[in-house]
Amino acid sequence: MNEKYLVFEVYHDHIKLVSKGKWILETIRHIENILQSIPSDKKIIWDVSGVSEFDSAGILLFIEYLNYFEAQSKVKVTGYTSKQKEMYDLLKKQHKSKKTIHAYQESTLERIGKKTIHIYDDTKEMLRFFGELFSNLFYTILHPKEFRYKEMVYHIYHSGFSALMIVAITTFLVGMVIAYQGSVQLAKFGADIFIVDTVGISIVRELGPMITAIVIAGRSGSAYTAEIGAMKITEEISAMRTMGFDPYSFLVLPRIVALMIALPLLIFFADIVGIFGGMFASRMQLGISIEQFVNRLYEVLEVKHYILGMIKGPVFAFLIAAVGCFRGFQVSQNTESIGLHTTQSVVNSIFLVIAFDALFSVIYTELDL
């Protein structure tokens, strides 16, 4: 810039500043560079009579450096007009107040309202999902040839057979923990043999089905959400609808039916492995032989306990698969959404499994089963 907006002269006892030209938004960068180079160790006389035009940006720059120079030495301002003085006084008043603009914070009532609306919208989407699901299920029952049996078998393998190892390890350790913890208390009363009752009935009726369902919710339910969510992001589901294929028939029903078949079988397997874990711990902790354990188990563990536990399987499987698919369809067009809805899927599934397990316990107790 060739035009000068500020010049200064240094004398032995003071510094003279002379402001010129336009002190406006377009020129304050250049003016500030000059102001930064001015020493402030002497008295300053600031002449602003040469300013031909100014705006609020120019006045604010003047106020900022006037305050800075006044903090270092004495400053005398000359040559200002009444109009400049009015704007200076106005902006100086606002500058002194330094009102801080705080980020807007929602009230408790607003948060409750937003959460309520979110739950309401989520419930509407879930009802719509189950409406579509049962509509397609009814249609499939009437037209069984259109059901995708090959995909169902594929999901039985991946949701069931592939999960045998993790289910076996988990339930074996749970059986051991129950036996170890129970044996400490029962040994105090000389009732060591009753550890068989504790392990057998608790594993078969409650812990086997629930632990297996929780493992499958974290393993297969989350996989359903991630798979369908990825298909939604890549617009495969939109392409299916465009070609006249129903995503519920092609994606949801095979997964739900597959898990409803696989989970009861996994529960039966988990019950056996859990009892073996309890048998192993009883042998190590209490010295109960395998023959004693099996004989006592034969006396106390009726077939009905197995049946009552396995009845929970299809219900848990339906909840896990339905929630997993529902959350998958909710995924929006970004990868972060997959993680969020996968987490929601696992949390919702586990909560529903525990809630329905409690409901089954109440029903069994009321029916004296």
C-alpha positions as CSV (number, residue, x, y, z in Angstrom):
1,M,0.0,0.0,0.0
2,N,1.4,3.4,-1.0
3,E,-1.0,5.5,1.0
4,K,0.1,6.2,4.6
5,Y,-2.4,5.8,7.4
6,L,-0.1,6.3,10.3
7,V,3.3,8.0,10.7
8,F,5.3,8.6,13.9
9,E,8.2,10.7,15.0
10,V,10.4,9.9,18.0
11,Y,11.7,12.9,20.1
12,H,13.9,12.8,23.1
13,D,10.9,13.2,25.6
14,H,7.9,12.0,23.6
15,I,6.6,10.2,20.5
16,K,4.2,11.9,18.1
17,L,1.7,9.7,16.2
18,V,-0.2,11.2,13.3
19,S,-3.2,9.3,11.9
20,K,-4.2,9.9,8.3
21,G,-6.6,8.6,5.6
22,K,-9.2,5.9,6.0
23,W,-9.3,3.9,9.2
24,I,-11.8,1.3,8.1
25,L,-12.0,-2.5,8.0
26,E,-10.0,-2.8,4.7
27,T,-7.0,-0.9,6.1
28,I,-6.8,-1.9,9.7
29,R,-4.4,-4.8,9.0
30,H,-1.8,-2.5,7.5
31,I,-2.3,0.1,10.3
32,E,-2.0,-2.6,13.0
33,N,1.4,-3.6,11.5
34,I,2.7,-0.1,12.0
35,L,1.2,0.3,15.5
36,Q,3.0,-2.9,16.6
37,S,6.4,-1.3,15.7
38,I,5.9,1.8,17.7
39,P,7.8,2.0,21.0
40,S,5.9,2.8,24.2
41,D,8.6,3.8,26.6
42,K,7.9,7.6,26.2
43,K,5.0,9.9,26.4
44,I,2.8,9.7,23.3
45,I,1.0,12.5,21.6
46,W,-1.6,11.0,19.2
47,D,-3.0,13.4,16.5
48,V,-6.1,12.0,14.8
49,S,-7.1,15.2,12.9
50,G,-5.9,13.7,9.6
51,V,-8.4,10.8,9.6
52,S,-10.7,11.3,6.7
53,E,-13.0,8.3,7.2
54,F,-13.5,5.8,9.9
55,D,-15.8,2.9,10.9
56,S,-16.3,0.8,14.0
57,A,-13.4,-1.5,13.1
58,G,-11.0,1.5,12.9
59,I,-12.3,3.0,16.2
60,L,-11.9,-0.4,18.0
61,L,-8.4,-0.7,16.7
62,F,-7.7,2.8,18.0
63,I,-9.2,1.9,21.4
64,E,-7.2,-1.3,21.7
65,Y,-3.9,0.4,21.1
66,L,-4.8,3.4,23.1
67,N,-5.4,1.1,26.1
68,Y,-2.1,-0.6,25.4
69,F,-0.1,2.6,25.2
70,E,-1.8,4.0,28.4
71,A,-0.8,0.9,30.3
72,Q,2.9,1.6,29.3
73,S,3.1,5.4,29.5
74,K,1.2,8.7,29.3
75,V,-0.9,9.3,26.2
76,K,-2.5,12.5,24.9
77,V,-5.0,12.4,22.1
78,T,-5.6,15.5,19.9
79,G,-7.5,16.6,16.8
80,Y,-10.6,14.4,17.2
81,T,-14.0,15.6,15.9
82,S,-17.3,15.4,17.8
83,K,-18.4,12.6,15.6
84,Q,-15.3,10.6,16.3
85,K,-15.7,11.4,20.0
86,E,-19.3,10.1,20.0
87,M,-18.4,6.8,18.3
88,Y,-15.3,6.5,20.6
89,D,-17.4,6.9,23.7
90,L,-20.0,4.4,22.5
91,L,-17.5,1.7,21.6
92,K,-15.4,2.4,24.6
93,K,-18.4,1.7,26.9
94,Q,-19.1,-1.6,25.1
95,H,-15.4,-2.5,25.2
96,K,-15.1,-1.9,28.9
97,S,-18.2,-4.1,29.6
98,K,-16.6,-7.1,27.9
99,K,-19.8,-9.0,27.9
100,T,-19.0,-12.7,27.4
101,I,-21.4,-14.6,25.1
102,H,-21.9,-17.9,26.7
103,A,-22.8,-21.0,24.8
104,Y,-26.4,-21.8,24.9
105,Q,-27.2,-24.5,27.5
106,E,-30.4,-26.5,27.3
107,S,-32.6,-26.6,30.4
108,T,-33.5,-29.9,32.0
109,L,-37.1,-29.6,30.7
110,E,-35.7,-29.1,27.1
111,R,-33.5,-32.2,27.4
112,I,-36.5,-34.2,28.7
113,G,-38.6,-33.0,25.9
114,K,-36.0,-33.8,23.2
115,K,-35.5,-37.2,24.7
116,T,-39.2,-37.9,24.8
117,I,-39.6,-36.9,21.1
118,H,-36.6,-39.1,20.2
119,I,-38.2,-42.1,22.0
120,Y,-41.5,-41.3,20.3
121,D,-39.9,-41.2,16.9
122,D,-37.9,-44.4,17.6
123,T,-41.0,-46.2,18.7
124,K,-42.9,-45.2,15.6
125,E,-40.0,-46.5,13.4
126,M,-39.9,-49.7,15.4
127,L,-43.7,-50.3,15.0
128,R,-43.4,-49.6,11.3
129,F,-40.5,-52.1,11.1
130,F,-42.5,-54.8,12.9
131,G,-45.5,-54.1,10.8
132,E,-43.4,-54.7,7.6
133,L,-41.8,-57.7,9.2
134,F,-45.0,-59.5,10.2
135,S,-46.6,-58.6,6.9
136,N,-43.7,-60.3,5.1
137,L,-43.8,-63.2,7.5
138,F,-47.5,-63.8,6.8
139,Y,-46.9,-63.6,3.1
140,T,-44.0,-66.1,3.4
141,I,-46.1,-68.6,5.3
142,L,-48.7,-68.4,2.4
143,H,-45.9,-68.7,-0.2
144,P,-43.2,-70.9,1.4
145,K,-41.5,-71.5,-2.0
146,E,-40.3,-67.9,-2.0
147,F,-38.5,-68.2,1.3
148,R,-34.7,-68.0,0.9
149,Y,-33.7,-71.4,2.5
150,K,-30.1,-71.2,1.3
151,E,-29.5,-67.9,3.0
152,M,-31.2,-69.3,6.1
153,V,-28.8,-72.2,6.2
154,Y,-25.9,-69.8,5.7
155,H,-26.9,-67.7,8.7
156,I,-27.5,-70.8,10.8
157,Y,-23.9,-71.8,10.2
158,H,-22.5,-68.3,10.9
159,S,-24.7,-67.5,13.8
160,G,-24.8,-71.0,15.3
161,F,-22.1,-73.3,14.4
162,S,-19.4,-70.6,14.2
163,A,-20.3,-69.5,17.7
164,L,-19.9,-72.9,19.4
165,M,-16.3,-72.2,20.7
166,I,-17.1,-68.8,22.3
167,V,-20.3,-70.2,23.8
168,A,-18.5,-73.3,25.1
169,I,-15.7,-71.3,26.8
170,T,-18.1,-68.7,28.3
171,T,-20.5,-71.2,29.8
172,F,-17.8,-73.6,31.0
173,L,-16.3,-70.7,33.0
174,V,-19.7,-69.6,34.3
175,G,-20.3,-73.2,35.5
176,M,-16.9,-73.2,37.2
177,V,-17.6,-69.9,38.9
178,I,-20.9,-71.0,40.2
179,A,-19.4,-74.2,41.6
180,Y,-16.5,-72.5,43.2
181,Q,-18.6,-69.8,44.8
182,G,-21.3,-72.1,45.9
183,S,-19.0,-74.7,47.3
184,V,-17.5,-72.2,49.8
185,Q,-20.9,-71.6,51.3
186,L,-22.2,-75.1,51.2
187,A,-19.1,-76.6,52.8
188,K,-19.8,-74.6,55.9
189,F,-23.0,-76.6,56.5
190,G,-21.6,-79.9,55.3
191,A,-23.9,-79.9,52.3
192,D,-21.3,-80.3,49.6
193,I,-23.4,-82.6,47.4
194,F,-26.0,-79.8,47.0
195,I,-23.5,-78.0,44.7
196,V,-24.8,-80.4,42.0
197,D,-28.4,-79.0,42.4
198,T,-27.1,-75.4,42.4
199,V,-25.0,-75.9,39.2
200,G,-27.5,-78.1,37.3
201,I,-30.7,-76.2,37.8
202,S,-29.2,-72.7,37.7
203,I,-27.3,-73.4,34.4
204,V,-30.2,-75.2,32.7
205,R,-33.1,-72.9,33.7
206,E,-31.4,-69.5,33.8
207,L,-27.8,-68.9,33.2
208,G,-27.3,-71.1,30.2
209,P,-30.0,-69.5,28.1
210,M,-29.2,-65.9,29.3
211,I,-25.4,-66.1,28.9
212,T,-25.8,-67.7,25.5
213,A,-28.2,-65.1,24.3
214,I,-26.0,-62.3,25.6
215,V,-23.0,-63.7,23.7
216,I,-25.0,-64.1,20.5
217,A,-26.4,-60.5,21.0
218,G,-22.8,-59.2,21.1
219,R,-21.6,-61.4,18.3
220,S,-24.4,-62.0,15.8
221,G,-26.9,-59.2,16.6
222,S,-24.1,-56.6,16.1
223,A,-23.1,-58.3,12.9
224,Y,-26.7,-58.1,11.5
225,T,-26.7,-54.3,12.2
226,A,-23.3,-53.8,10.7
227,E,-24.1,-55.8,7.6
228,I,-27.4,-54.2,6.9
229,G,-26.0,-50.7,7.8
230,A,-23.2,-51.2,5.3
231,M,-25.6,-52.2,2.6
232,K,-27.7,-49.1,3.3
233,I,-24.6,-46.8,3.0
234,T,-23.6,-48.4,-0.3
235,E,-27.2,-48.1,-1.5
236,E,-27.6,-51.8,-2.1
237,I,-30.9,-51.7,-0.3
238,S,-32.1,-48.9,-2.5
239,A,-31.0,-50.9,-5.5
240,M,-32.9,-53.9,-4.3
241,R,-36.1,-51.9,-3.9
242,T,-35.6,-50.4,-7.4
243,M,-35.3,-53.9,-8.9
244,G,-38.5,-54.9,-7.1
245,F,-37.0,-57.0,-4.3
246,D,-38.3,-56.6,-0.8
247,P,-35.4,-56.1,1.7
248,Y,-37.4,-57.7,4.5
249,S,-37.9,-60.9,2.6
250,F,-34.3,-61.0,1.4
251,L,-32.4,-59.7,4.5
252,V,-34.5,-59.8,7.6
253,L,-36.6,-63.0,7.6
254,P,-33.7,-65.4,6.8
255,R,-31.7,-64.0,9.6
256,I,-34.5,-64.1,12.2
257,V,-35.5,-67.7,11.3
258,A,-31.9,-68.8,11.2
259,L,-31.2,-67.4,14.7
260,M,-34.5,-68.8,16.1
261,I,-33.3,-72.3,15.0
262,A,-29.7,-71.9,16.0
263,L,-30.1,-70.3,19.5
264,P,-32.1,-73.2,21.1
265,L,-29.5,-75.6,19.9
266,L,-26.7,-73.4,21.2
267,I,-28.5,-73.2,24.6
268,F,-28.7,-77.0,24.8
269,F,-25.0,-77.2,24.0
270,A,-24.2,-74.5,26.5
271,D,-26.2,-76.3,29.3
272,I,-24.1,-79.4,28.8
273,V,-20.8,-77.5,28.8
274,G,-21.8,-75.4,31.8
275,I,-22.6,-78.5,33.8
276,F,-19.2,-79.9,32.8
277,G,-17.6,-76.7,34.1
278,G,-19.4,-77.1,37.4
279,M,-18.5,-80.8,37.6
280,F,-14.8,-79.9,37.0
281,A,-14.8,-77.3,39.7
282,S,-16.7,-79.6,42.2
283,R,-14.1,-82.2,41.6
284,M,-11.2,-79.8,42.3
285,Q,-12.8,-77.9,45.2
286,L,-14.9,-80.4,47.0
287,G,-13.6,-83.7,45.8
288,I,-16.9,-84.8,44.4
289,S,-16.2,-87.6,41.9
290,I,-17.7,-87.6,38.4
291,E,-19.9,-90.6,39.3
292,Q,-21.3,-88.9,42.4
293,F,-22.0,-85.7,40.4
294,V,-23.8,-87.6,37.6
295,N,-25.8,-89.7,40.0
296,R,-27.0,-86.6,41.9
297,L,-27.6,-84.7,38.7
298,Y,-29.8,-87.6,37.5
299,E,-31.9,-87.4,40.7
300,V,-32.5,-83.6,40.7
301,L,-32.4,-82.4,37.1
302,E,-35.6,-83.2,35.4
303,V,-36.1,-83.0,31.6
304,K,-38.6,-80.2,32.2
305,H,-35.8,-77.9,33.3
306,Y,-34.1,-78.3,30.0
307,I,-37.3,-77.7,28.1
308,L,-38.2,-74.6,30.2
309,G,-34.7,-73.2,29.5
310,M,-34.8,-73.9,25.8
311,I,-38.3,-72.4,25.4
312,K,-36.6,-69.1,26.0
313,G,-34.3,-69.6,23.0
314,P,-36.7,-68.7,20.1
315,V,-37.9,-65.7,22.0
316,F,-34.4,-64.4,22.7
317,A,-33.4,-65.1,19.2
318,F,-36.3,-63.2,17.7
319,L,-35.5,-60.2,19.9
320,I,-31.8,-60.2,19.1
321,A,-32.3,-60.6,15.3
322,A,-35.2,-58.2,15.1
323,V,-33.4,-55.5,17.0
324,G,-30.1,-56.0,15.0
325,C,-31.9,-55.7,11.7
326,F,-34.0,-52.7,12.9
327,R,-30.9,-50.8,13.9
328,G,-29.2,-51.7,10.7
329,F,-32.1,-50.1,8.7
330,Q,-31.7,-46.9,10.8
331,V,-28.1,-46.4,9.8
332,S,-27.7,-43.0,7.9
333,Q,-25.3,-42.2,5.1
334,N,-22.0,-42.1,7.2
335,T,-19.7,-44.7,8.7
336,E,-19.9,-43.2,12.2
337,S,-23.6,-44.1,12.2
338,I,-22.8,-47.8,11.8
339,G,-20.8,-47.8,15.0
340,L,-23.5,-45.9,16.9
341,H,-26.3,-48.1,15.8
342,T,-24.3,-51.3,16.3
343,T,-23.7,-50.2,19.9
344,Q,-27.4,-49.4,20.3
345,S,-28.3,-52.8,18.9
346,V,-26.1,-54.7,21.4
347,V,-27.3,-52.6,24.4
348,N,-31.0,-52.9,23.4
349,S,-30.7,-56.7,22.7
350,I,-29.0,-57.4,26.0
351,F,-31.5,-55.3,27.9
352,L,-34.5,-57.1,26.3
353,V,-32.9,-60.5,26.9
354,I,-32.5,-59.8,30.6
355,A,-36.0,-58.2,30.8
356,F,-37.7,-61.1,29.1
357,D,-35.7,-63.6,31.2
358,A,-37.1,-61.9,34.3
359,L,-40.6,-62.2,32.8
360,F,-40.1,-65.9,32.1
361,S,-39.0,-66.4,35.7
362,V,-42.2,-64.7,37.0
363,I,-44.3,-66.8,34.7
364,Y,-42.6,-70.0,35.6
365,T,-43.0,-69.2,39.3
366,E,-46.7,-68.3,39.0
367,L,-47.3,-71.6,37.0
368,D,-45.3,-73.5,39.6
369,L,-42.9,-74.9,37.0
